[in-house]
Amino acid sequence: MGARRGQALGRRARERIAEAFGDWGYPTPRATAALRAALPSVPLVASGGIRDGVHVAKALALGADVAGLALPFLRAADESECAVAALIDELITALRIAMFATRVASRYRPARRVL
């Protein structure tokens, strides 16, 4: 019974802490648009919460020059090299579809390599 009570207290404490940080930070889409408006000629990297090709497309549409994502790559790398390669293919495909669907595909040339 003592262990269960400890687990319950731990869970409640984590929930309170998460709630305290609920409005912490500045959302990436809002920050990207605001920074692009304020600094139109400065190279802009959007990062934080970007998880897929559609998020990358949104970041570019809001004014970012590039978008950075780490968590999906860390998770894929934890699985295998093949999972990383599959993630790259998935990101590129989703980005291309988003660009086609929004008619911006002709304005951008995709990079020939991924850094």
A tleap script that builds the chain and sets N, CA, C and O, in Angstrom:
source leaprc.protein.ff14SB
mol = sequence {
  NMET GLY ALA ARG ARG GLY GLN ALA LEU GLY
  ARG ARG ALA ARG GLU ARG ILE ALA GLU ALA
  PHE GLY ASP TRP GLY TYR PRO THR PRO ARG
  ALA THR ALA ALA LEU ARG ALA ALA LEU PRO
  SER VAL PRO LEU VAL ALA SER GLY GLY ILE
  ARG ASP GLY VAL HIE VAL ALA LYS ALA LEU
  ALA LEU GLY ALA ASP VAL ALA GLY LEU ALA
  LEU PRO PHE LEU ARG ALA ALA ASP GLU SER
  GLU CYS ALA VAL ALA ALA LEU ILE ASP GLU
  LEU ILE THR ALA LEU ARG ILE ALA MET PHE
  ALA THR ARG VAL ALA SER ARG TYR ARG PRO
  ALA ARG ARG VAL CLEU
}
set mol.1.N position { 0.819 -1.186 0.000 }
set mol.1.CA position { 0.000 0.000 0.000 }
set mol.1.C position { 0.867 1.256 0.000 }
set mol.1.O position { 0.507 2.248 -0.634 }
set mol.2.N position { 1.979 1.233 0.684 }
set mol.2.CA position { 2.856 2.387 0.733 }
set mol.2.C position { 3.386 2.760 -0.641 }
set mol.2.O position { 3.471 3.943 -0.971 }
set mol.3.N position { 3.743 1.764 -1.447 }
set mol.3.CA position { 4.260 2.035 -2.790 }
set mol.3.C position { 3.186 2.666 -3.669 }
set mol.3.O position { 3.472 3.584 -4.438 }
set mol.4.N position { 1.976 2.188 -3.561 }
set mol.4.CA position { 0.882 2.761 -4.363 }
set mol.4.C position { 0.633 4.217 -3.982 }
set mol.4.O position { 0.412 5.071 -4.841 }
set mol.5.N position { 0.672 4.481 -2.685 }
set mol.5.CA position { 0.459 5.861 -2.235 }
set mol.5.C position { 1.568 6.754 -2.767 }
set mol.5.O position { 1.309 7.879 -3.193 }
set mol.6.N position { 2.798 6.261 -2.744 }
set mol.6.CA position { 3.932 7.016 -3.277 }
set mol.6.C position { 3.785 7.277 -4.760 }
set mol.6.O position { 4.087 8.372 -5.234 }
set mol.7.N position { 3.320 6.276 -5.498 }
set mol.7.CA position { 3.099 6.455 -6.935 }
set mol.7.C position { 2.003 7.484 -7.192 }
set mol.7.O position { 2.124 8.322 -8.086 }
set mol.8.N position { 0.936 7.414 -6.402 }
set mol.8.CA position { -0.171 8.355 -6.571 }
set mol.8.C position { 0.280 9.779 -6.265 }
set mol.8.O position { -0.070 10.711 -6.990 }
set mol.9.N position { 1.054 9.951 -5.196 }
set mol.9.CA position { 1.556 11.282 -4.863 }
set mol.9.C position { 2.476 11.792 -5.960 }
set mol.9.O position { 2.436 12.971 -6.314 }
set mol.10.N position { 3.304 10.904 -6.498 }
set mol.10.CA position { 4.197 11.286 -7.587 }
set mol.10.C position { 3.427 11.726 -8.811 }
set mol.10.O position { 3.781 12.713 -9.456 }
set mol.11.N position { 2.377 10.998 -9.131 }
set mol.11.CA position { 1.555 11.333 -10.284 }
set mol.11.C position { 0.868 12.677 -10.081 }
set mol.11.O position { 0.837 13.505 -10.991 }
set mol.12.N position { 0.322 12.894 -8.901 }
set mol.12.CA position { -0.344 14.176 -8.610 }
set mol.12.C position { 0.648 15.327 -8.668 }
set mol.12.O position { 0.336 16.402 -9.180 }
set mol.13.N position { 1.825 15.100 -8.150 }
set mol.13.CA position { 2.848 16.148 -8.179 }
set mol.13.C position { 3.227 16.472 -9.628 }
set mol.13.O position { 3.361 17.643 -9.983 }
set mol.14.N position { 3.401 15.445 -10.465 }
set mol.14.CA position { 3.726 15.683 -11.873 }
set mol.14.C position { 2.607 16.442 -12.566 }
set mol.14.O position { 2.874 17.323 -13.384 }
set mol.15.N position { 1.364 16.116 -12.254 }
set mol.15.CA position { 0.228 16.815 -12.860 }
set mol.15.C position { 0.205 18.286 -12.449 }
set mol.15.O position { -0.075 19.159 -13.271 }
set mol.16.N position { 0.497 18.556 -11.188 }
set mol.16.CA position { 0.531 19.953 -10.721 }
set mol.16.C position { 1.654 20.727 -11.403 }
set mol.16.O position { 1.479 21.876 -11.808 }
set mol.17.N position { 2.794 20.087 -11.519 }
set mol.17.CA position { 3.930 20.741 -12.168 }
set mol.17.C position { 3.609 21.008 -13.634 }
set mol.17.O position { 3.871 22.099 -14.138 }
set mol.18.N position { 3.045 20.020 -14.318 }
set mol.18.CA position { 2.669 20.206 -15.724 }
set mol.18.C position { 1.657 21.338 -15.865 }
set mol.18.O position { 1.745 22.134 -16.800 }
set mol.19.N position { 0.712 21.415 -14.959 }
set mol.19.CA position { -0.289 22.475 -14.993 }
set mol.19.C position { 0.356 23.846 -14.790 }
set mol.19.O position { -0.035 24.823 -15.429 }
set mol.20.N position { 1.336 23.911 -13.905 }
set mol.20.CA position { 2.017 25.177 -13.643 }
set mol.20.C position { 2.721 25.704 -14.892 }
set mol.20.O position { 2.851 26.915 -15.068 }
set mol.21.N position { 3.174 24.801 -15.755 }
set mol.21.CA position { 3.876 25.198 -16.971 }
set mol.21.C position { 2.964 25.214 -18.187 }
set mol.21.O position { 3.449 25.317 -19.314 }
set mol.22.N position { 1.659 25.115 -17.986 }
set mol.22.CA position { 0.703 25.032 -19.080 }
set mol.22.C position { 0.754 26.193 -20.048 }
set mol.22.O position { 0.559 25.998 -21.247 }
set mol.23.N position { 1.010 27.386 -19.565 }
set mol.23.CA position { 1.052 28.545 -20.453 }
set mol.23.C position { 2.478 29.088 -20.610 }
set mol.23.O position { 2.676 30.242 -20.992 }
set mol.24.N position { 3.443 28.254 -20.316 }
set mol.24.CA position { 4.851 28.627 -20.404 }
set mol.24.C position { 5.266 28.705 -21.872 }
set mol.24.O position { 4.840 27.893 -22.693 }
set mol.25.N position { 6.070 29.654 -22.179 }
set mol.25.CA position { 6.655 29.729 -23.511 }
set mol.25.C position { 5.812 30.502 -24.501 }
set mol.25.O position { 4.808 31.124 -24.153 }
set mol.26.N position { 6.244 30.444 -25.718 }
set mol.26.CA position { 5.626 31.168 -26.818 }
set mol.26.C position { 5.459 30.172 -27.950 }
set mol.26.O position { 6.458 29.616 -28.407 }
set mol.27.N position { 4.265 29.923 -28.419 }
set mol.27.CA position { 4.063 28.905 -29.461 }
set mol.27.C position { 4.884 29.201 -30.721 }
set mol.27.O position { 4.971 30.347 -31.161 }
set mol.28.N position { 5.472 28.175 -31.283 }
set mol.28.CA position { 6.337 28.330 -32.451 }
set mol.28.C position { 5.646 29.042 -33.614 }
set mol.28.O position { 6.250 29.943 -34.196 }
set mol.29.N position { 4.412 28.686 -33.984 }
set mol.29.CA position { 3.791 29.398 -35.110 }
set mol.29.C position { 3.642 30.902 -34.858 }
set mol.29.O position { 3.912 31.711 -35.747 }
set mol.30.N position { 3.222 31.267 -33.673 }
set mol.30.CA position { 3.055 32.679 -33.357 }
set mol.30.C position { 4.412 33.391 -33.328 }
set mol.30.O position { 4.545 34.510 -33.824 }
set mol.31.N position { 5.406 32.738 -32.749 }
set mol.31.CA position { 6.745 33.321 -32.686 }
set mol.31.C position { 7.330 33.490 -34.089 }
set mol.31.O position { 7.944 34.514 -34.387 }
set mol.32.N position { 7.142 32.496 -34.940 }
set mol.32.CA position { 7.679 32.556 -36.301 }
set mol.32.C position { 7.082 33.734 -37.062 }
set mol.32.O position { 7.808 34.511 -37.681 }
set mol.33.N position { 5.763 33.863 -37.014 }
set mol.33.CA position { 5.102 34.968 -37.724 }
set mol.33.C position { 5.524 36.326 -37.159 }
set mol.33.O position { 5.767 37.264 -37.917 }
set mol.34.N position { 5.611 36.431 -35.847 }
set mol.34.CA position { 5.982 37.700 -35.216 }
set mol.34.C position { 7.428 38.082 -35.534 }
set mol.34.O position { 7.719 39.244 -35.819 }
set mol.35.N position { 8.322 37.113 -35.485 }
set mol.35.CA position { 9.725 37.396 -35.787 }
set mol.35.C position { 9.923 37.761 -37.245 }
set mol.35.O position { 10.704 38.659 -37.561 }
set mol.36.N position { 9.219 37.070 -38.144 }
set mol.36.CA position { 9.350 37.404 -39.561 }
set mol.36.C position { 8.848 38.827 -39.818 }
set mol.36.O position { 9.457 39.568 -40.590 }
set mol.37.N position { 7.748 39.208 -39.177 }
set mol.37.CA position { 7.215 40.560 -39.353 }
set mol.37.C position { 8.182 41.608 -38.800 }
set mol.37.O position { 8.358 42.671 -39.395 }
set mol.38.N position { 8.801 41.306 -37.672 }
set mol.38.CA position { 9.706 42.265 -37.033 }
set mol.38.C position { 11.073 42.320 -37.693 }
set mol.38.O position { 11.713 43.371 -37.715 }
set mol.39.N position { 11.527 41.183 -38.235 }
set mol.39.CA position { 12.878 41.083 -38.802 }
set mol.39.C position { 12.819 40.447 -40.190 }
set mol.39.O position { 13.246 39.305 -40.358 }
set mol.40.N position { 12.306 41.155 -41.171 }
set mol.40.CA position { 12.049 40.542 -42.478 }
set mol.40.C position { 13.281 40.039 -43.230 }
set mol.40.O position { 13.156 39.153 -44.074 }
set mol.41.N position { 14.446 40.572 -42.951 }
set mol.41.CA position { 15.623 40.150 -43.712 }
set mol.41.C position { 16.568 39.226 -42.941 }
set mol.41.O position { 17.606 38.826 -43.468 }
set mol.42.N position { 16.220 38.887 -41.711 }
set mol.42.CA position { 17.082 38.031 -40.894 }
set mol.42.C position { 16.728 36.557 -41.151 }
set mol.42.O position { 15.551 36.197 -41.144 }
set mol.43.N position { 17.731 35.710 -41.376 }
set mol.43.CA position { 17.439 34.282 -41.538 }
set mol.43.C position { 16.715 33.745 -40.290 }
set mol.43.O position { 17.124 34.016 -39.161 }
set mol.44.N position { 15.657 32.995 -40.510 }
set mol.44.CA position { 14.807 32.557 -39.403 }
set mol.44.C position { 14.659 31.044 -39.391 }
set mol.44.O position { 14.260 30.442 -40.387 }
set mol.45.N position { 14.985 30.433 -38.253 }
set mol.45.CA position { 14.837 29.002 -38.051 }
set mol.45.C position { 13.666 28.774 -37.100 }
set mol.45.O position { 13.670 29.275 -35.975 }
set mol.46.N position { 12.679 28.030 -37.544 }
set mol.46.CA position { 11.557 27.673 -36.678 }
set mol.46.C position { 11.859 26.310 -36.069 }
set mol.46.O position { 12.197 25.366 -36.783 }
set mol.47.N position { 11.737 26.210 -34.756 }
set mol.47.CA position { 12.022 24.956 -34.079 }
set mol.47.C position { 11.233 24.904 -32.783 }
set mol.47.O position { 10.964 25.931 -32.160 }
set mol.48.N position { 10.873 23.716 -32.392 }
set mol.48.CA position { 10.117 23.530 -31.158 }
set mol.48.C position { 8.708 23.077 -31.470 }
set mol.48.O position { 7.878 23.873 -31.910 }
set mol.49.N position { 8.440 21.834 -31.251 }
set mol.49.CA position { 7.108 21.303 -31.494 }
set mol.49.C position { 6.859 20.900 -32.931 }
set mol.49.O position { 5.761 20.449 -33.257 }
set mol.50.N position { 7.836 21.048 -33.791 }
set mol.50.CA position { 7.681 20.646 -35.190 }
set mol.50.C position { 7.927 19.147 -35.268 }
set mol.50.O position { 9.001 18.664 -34.907 }
set mol.51.N position { 6.922 18.413 -35.743 }
set mol.51.CA position { 6.987 16.955 -35.679 }
set mol.51.C position { 6.886 16.249 -37.020 }
set mol.51.O position { 7.233 15.072 -37.125 }
set mol.52.N position { 6.409 16.957 -38.061 }
set mol.52.CA position { 6.209 16.268 -39.338 }
set mol.52.C position { 6.322 17.252 -40.494 }
set mol.52.O position { 6.527 18.448 -40.290 }
set mol.53.N position { 6.186 16.736 -41.701 }
set mol.53.CA position { 6.318 17.557 -42.896 }
set mol.53.C position { 5.282 18.658 -42.996 }
set mol.53.O position { 5.569 19.727 -43.534 }
set mol.54.N position { 4.090 18.419 -42.492 }
set mol.54.CA position { 3.052 19.453 -42.517 }
set mol.54.C position { 3.443 20.597 -41.584 }
set mol.54.O position { 3.238 21.765 -41.916 }
set mol.55.N position { 4.003 20.272 -40.425 }
set mol.55.CA position { 4.487 21.319 -39.519 }
set mol.55.C position { 5.601 22.131 -40.182 }
set mol.55.O position { 5.664 23.350 -40.024 }
set mol.56.N position { 6.476 21.451 -40.922 }
set mol.56.CA position { 7.545 22.152 -41.632 }
set mol.56.C position { 6.933 23.109 -42.654 }
set mol.56.O position { 7.350 24.263 -42.749 }
set mol.57.N position { 5.952 22.639 -43.413 }
set mol.57.CA position { 5.291 23.482 -44.410 }
set mol.57.C position { 4.642 24.699 -43.758 }
set mol.57.O position { 4.725 25.806 -44.291 }
set mol.58.N position { 4.001 24.502 -42.615 }
set mol.58.CA position { 3.378 25.620 -41.908 }
set mol.58.C position { 4.434 26.628 -41.458 }
set mol.58.O position { 4.229 27.836 -41.575 }
set mol.59.N position { 5.558 26.136 -40.947 }
set mol.59.CA position { 6.628 27.033 -40.506 }
set mol.59.C position { 7.150 27.856 -41.676 }
set mol.59.O position { 7.378 29.058 -41.537 }
set mol.60.N position { 7.341 27.221 -42.821 }
set mol.60.CA position { 7.806 27.938 -44.004 }
set mol.60.C position { 6.772 28.961 -44.455 }
set mol.60.O position { 7.123 30.077 -44.838 }
set mol.61.N position { 5.499 28.582 -44.412 }
set mol.61.CA position { 4.432 29.499 -44.811 }
set mol.61.C position { 4.348 30.706 -43.884 }
set mol.61.O position { 3.955 31.793 -44.308 }
set mol.62.N position { 4.715 30.519 -42.630 }
set mol.62.CA position { 4.671 31.627 -41.657 }
set mol.62.C position { 5.918 32.506 -41.711 }
set mol.62.O position { 6.009 33.503 -40.995 }
set mol.63.N position { 6.882 32.136 -42.565 }
set mol.63.CA position { 8.039 32.996 -42.757 }
set mol.63.C position { 9.385 32.419 -42.387 }
set mol.63.O position { 10.402 33.088 -42.569 }
set mol.64.N position { 9.430 31.208 -41.878 }
set mol.64.CA position { 10.723 30.610 -41.543 }
set mol.64.C position { 11.487 30.284 -42.821 }
set mol.64.O position { 10.895 29.959 -43.850 }
set mol.65.N position { 12.793 30.375 -42.739 }
set mol.65.CA position { 13.633 29.971 -43.866 }
set mol.65.C position { 13.899 28.472 -43.822 }
set mol.65.O position { 14.000 27.817 -44.859 }
set mol.66.N position { 14.011 27.945 -42.624 }
set mol.66.CA position { 14.176 26.506 -42.413 }
set mol.66.C position { 13.435 26.121 -41.138 }
set mol.66.O position { 13.097 26.970 -40.313 }
set mol.67.N position { 13.196 24.837 -40.999 }
set mol.67.CA position { 12.554 24.336 -39.787 }
set mol.67.C position { 13.407 23.218 -39.212 }
set mol.67.O position { 13.949 22.395 -39.951 }
set mol.68.N position { 13.522 23.193 -37.902 }
set mol.68.CA position { 14.313 22.169 -37.241 }
set mol.68.C position { 13.425 21.269 -36.408 }
set mol.68.O position { 12.501 21.728 -35.737 }
set mol.69.N position { 13.715 19.997 -36.462 }
set mol.69.CA position { 12.995 19.061 -35.612 }
set mol.69.C position { 13.964 18.020 -35.086 }
set mol.69.O position { 14.836 17.541 -35.811 }
set mol.70.N position { 13.804 17.679 -33.831 }
set mol.70.CA position { 14.719 16.740 -33.196 }
set mol.70.C position { 14.009 15.493 -32.685 }
set mol.70.O position { 14.445 14.374 -32.957 }
set mol.71.N position { 12.926 15.677 -31.952 }
set mol.71.CA position { 12.280 14.533 -31.296 }
set mol.71.C position { 11.941 13.397 -32.255 }
set mol.71.O position { 12.222 12.243 -31.931 }
set mol.72.N position { 11.354 13.665 -33.411 }
set mol.72.CA position { 11.069 12.545 -34.312 }
set mol.72.C position { 12.339 11.794 -34.729 }
set mol.72.O position { 12.322 10.572 -34.880 }
set mol.73.N position { 13.433 12.528 -34.913 }
set mol.73.CA position { 14.681 11.875 -35.286 }
set mol.73.C position { 15.288 11.089 -34.132 }
set mol.73.O position { 15.853 10.016 -34.337 }
set mol.74.N position { 15.172 11.620 -32.925 }
set mol.74.CA position { 15.687 10.883 -31.767 }
set mol.74.C position { 14.925 9.578 -31.571 }
set mol.74.O position { 15.517 8.535 -31.293 }
set mol.75.N position { 13.615 9.647 -31.718 }
set mol.75.CA position { 12.803 8.431 -31.578 }
set mol.75.C position { 13.132 7.421 -32.671 }
set mol.75.O position { 13.269 6.227 -32.406 }
set mol.76.N position { 13.257 7.911 -33.899 }
set mol.76.CA position { 13.578 7.007 -35.006 }
set mol.76.C position { 14.971 6.413 -34.823 }
set mol.76.O position { 15.168 5.220 -35.054 }
set mol.77.N position { 15.935 7.227 -34.413 }
set mol.77.CA position { 17.302 6.743 -34.217 }
set mol.77.C position { 17.376 5.719 -33.107 }
set mol.77.O position { 18.203 4.808 -33.145 }
set mol.78.N position { 16.511 5.867 -32.119 }
set mol.78.CA position { 16.466 4.892 -31.036 }
set mol.78.C position { 15.988 3.534 -31.550 }
set mol.78.O position { 16.309 2.490 -30.984 }
set mol.79.N position { 15.215 3.573 -32.633 }
set mol.79.CA position { 14.687 2.337 -33.218 }
set mol.79.C position { 15.697 1.689 -34.158 }
set mol.79.O position { 16.079 0.535 -33.962 }
set mol.80.N position { 16.136 2.437 -35.189 }
set mol.80.CA position { 17.099 1.881 -36.152 }
set mol.80.C position { 17.482 2.924 -37.197 }
set mol.80.O position { 16.845 3.970 -37.317 }
set mol.81.N position { 18.530 2.620 -37.944 }
set mol.81.CA position { 18.921 3.485 -39.053 }
set mol.81.C position { 17.837 3.490 -40.121 }
set mol.81.O position { 17.570 4.520 -40.742 }
set mol.82.N position { 17.219 2.345 -40.330 }
set mol.82.CA position { 16.145 2.258 -41.325 }
set mol.82.C position { 14.967 3.141 -40.936 }
set mol.82.O position { 14.318 3.730 -41.801 }
set mol.83.N position { 14.689 3.235 -39.650 }
set mol.83.CA position { 13.593 4.086 -39.183 }
set mol.83.C position { 13.909 5.554 -39.452 }
set mol.83.O position { 13.007 6.329 -39.769 }
set mol.84.N position { 15.173 5.944 -39.331 }
set mol.84.CA position { 15.575 7.328 -39.626 }
set mol.84.C position { 15.383 7.599 -41.113 }
set mol.84.O position { 14.832 8.633 -41.490 }
set mol.85.N position { 15.832 6.680 -41.957 }
set mol.85.CA position { 15.670 6.843 -43.407 }
set mol.85.C position { 14.191 6.920 -43.777 }
set mol.85.O position { 13.806 7.729 -44.621 }
set mol.86.N position { 13.369 6.093 -43.160 }
set mol.86.CA position { 11.929 6.114 -43.430 }
set mol.86.C position { 11.315 7.439 -42.985 }
set mol.86.O position { 10.441 7.977 -43.664 }
set mol.87.N position { 11.766 7.966 -41.853 }
set mol.87.CA position { 11.269 9.254 -41.368 }
set mol.87.C position { 11.619 10.369 -42.347 }
set mol.87.O position { 10.783 11.225 -42.636 }
set mol.88.N position { 12.833 10.366 -42.852 }
set mol.88.CA position { 13.245 11.388 -43.826 }
set mol.88.C position { 12.347 11.320 -45.060 }
set mol.88.O position { 11.869 12.349 -45.538 }
set mol.89.N position { 12.118 10.116 -45.573 }
set mol.89.CA position { 11.238 9.958 -46.732 }
set mol.89.C position { 9.832 10.460 -46.433 }
set mol.89.O position { 9.216 11.128 -47.264 }
set mol.90.N position { 9.330 10.141 -45.252 }
set mol.90.CA position { 7.988 10.565 -44.845 }
set mol.90.C position { 7.904 12.091 -44.741 }
set mol.90.O position { 6.933 12.692 -45.200 }
set mol.91.N position { 8.913 12.711 -44.144 }
set mol.91.CA position { 8.931 14.175 -44.012 }
set mol.91.C position { 8.941 14.855 -45.374 }
set mol.91.O position { 8.191 15.802 -45.610 }
set mol.92.N position { 9.789 14.371 -46.261 }
set mol.92.CA position { 9.894 14.971 -47.593 }
set mol.92.C position { 8.590 14.798 -48.363 }
set mol.92.O position { 8.130 15.731 -49.021 }
set mol.93.N position { 7.994 13.614 -48.286 }
set mol.93.CA position { 6.739 13.371 -48.986 }
set mol.93.C position { 5.629 14.265 -48.463 }
set mol.93.O position { 4.898 14.868 -49.249 }
set mol.94.N position { 5.493 14.360 -47.152 }
set mol.94.CA position { 4.444 15.209 -46.570 }
set mol.94.C position { 4.669 16.673 -46.936 }
set mol.94.O position { 3.715 17.392 -47.234 }
set mol.95.N position { 5.917 17.117 -46.916 }
set mol.95.CA position { 6.225 18.499 -47.282 }
set mol.95.C position { 5.882 18.765 -48.743 }
set mol.95.O position { 5.301 19.800 -49.069 }
set mol.96.N position { 6.241 17.836 -49.620 }
set mol.96.CA position { 5.918 17.998 -51.040 }
set mol.96.C position { 4.410 18.051 -51.273 }
set mol.96.O position { 3.934 18.865 -52.066 }
set mol.97.N position { 3.663 17.199 -50.596 }
set mol.97.CA position { 2.206 17.199 -50.741 }
set mol.97.C position { 1.632 18.522 -50.251 }
set mol.97.O position { 0.768 19.107 -50.905 }
set mol.98.N position { 2.107 18.993 -49.104 }
set mol.98.CA position { 1.615 20.265 -48.571 }
set mol.98.C position { 1.937 21.411 -49.520 }
set mol.98.O position { 1.107 22.296 -49.731 }
set mol.99.N position { 3.119 21.399 -50.084 }
set mol.99.CA position { 3.503 22.446 -51.020 }
set mol.99.C position { 2.662 22.380 -52.297 }
set mol.99.O position { 2.263 23.414 -52.833 }
set mol.100.N position { 2.398 21.183 -52.774 }
set mol.100.CA position { 1.556 21.027 -53.958 }
set mol.100.C position { 0.137 21.500 -53.660 }
set mol.100.O position { -0.465 22.223 -54.453 }
set mol.101.N position { -0.390 21.088 -52.515 }
set mol.101.CA position { -1.770 21.421 -52.153 }
set mol.101.C position { -1.973 22.920 -51.957 }
set mol.101.O position { -3.076 23.430 -52.155 }
set mol.102.N position { -0.923 23.620 -51.573 }
set mol.102.CA position { -1.037 25.064 -51.354 }
set mol.102.C position { -0.473 25.871 -52.518 }
set mol.102.O position { -0.377 27.096 -52.439 }
set mol.103.N position { -0.106 25.196 -53.584 }
set mol.103.CA position { 0.374 25.823 -54.822 }
set mol.103.C position { 1.669 26.606 -54.653 }
set mol.103.O position { 1.888 27.590 -55.360 }
set mol.104.N position { 2.506 26.200 -53.756 }
set mol.104.CA position { 3.789 26.882 -53.603 }
set mol.104.C position { 4.943 26.037 -54.108 }
set mol.104.O position { 6.096 26.459 -54.023 }
set mol.105.N position { 4.662 24.864 -54.627 }
set mol.105.CA position { 5.718 23.953 -55.055 }
set mol.105.C position { 6.637 24.585 -56.090 }
set mol.105.O position { 7.834 24.296 -56.103 }
set mol.106.N position { 6.110 25.435 -56.951 }
set mol.106.CA position { 6.931 26.027 -57.998 }
set mol.106.C position { 7.875 27.108 -57.464 }
set mol.106.O position { 8.823 27.482 -58.154 }
set mol.107.N position { 7.638 27.616 -56.255 }
set mol.107.CA position { 8.484 28.676 -55.699 }
set mol.107.C position { 9.736 28.144 -55.006 }
set mol.107.O position { 10.696 28.887 -54.806 }
set mol.108.N position { 9.732 26.890 -54.647 }
set mol.108.CA position { 10.844 26.309 -53.882 }
set mol.108.C position { 11.452 25.137 -54.637 }
set mol.108.O position { 10.760 24.369 -55.305 }
set mol.109.N position { 12.739 25.028 -54.511 }
set mol.109.CA position { 13.425 23.853 -55.036 }
set mol.109.C position { 13.888 23.044 -53.833 }
set mol.109.O position { 14.636 23.554 -52.998 }
set mol.110.N position { 13.453 21.784 -53.731 }
set mol.110.CA position { 13.882 20.985 -52.576 }
set mol.110.C position { 15.399 20.764 -52.582 }
set mol.110.O position { 16.013 20.627 -53.640 }
set mol.111.N position { 15.975 20.732 -51.410 }
set mol.111.CA position { 17.413 20.477 -51.283 }
set mol.111.C position { 17.718 19.078 -51.797 }
set mol.111.O position { 16.897 18.169 -51.680 }
set mol.112.N position { 18.881 18.921 -52.355 }
set mol.112.CA position { 19.275 17.607 -52.880 }
set mol.112.C position { 19.787 16.700 -51.775 }
set mol.112.O position { 19.921 15.492 -51.971 }
set mol.113.N position { 20.073 17.273 -50.621 }
set mol.113.CA position { 20.559 16.471 -49.497 }
set mol.113.C position { 19.966 17.004 -48.202 }
set mol.113.O position { 19.540 18.156 -48.116 }
set mol.114.N position { 19.950 16.162 -47.229 }
set mol.114.CA position { 19.441 16.527 -45.919 }
set mol.114.C position { 20.625 16.600 -44.978 }
set mol.114.O position { 21.429 15.671 -44.905 }
set mol.115.N position { 20.729 17.704 -44.259 }
set mol.115.CA position { 21.857 17.868 -43.327 }
set mol.115.C position { 21.494 17.328 -41.973 }
set mol.115.O position { 22.309 17.374 -41.052 }
savepdb mol mol.pdb
quit
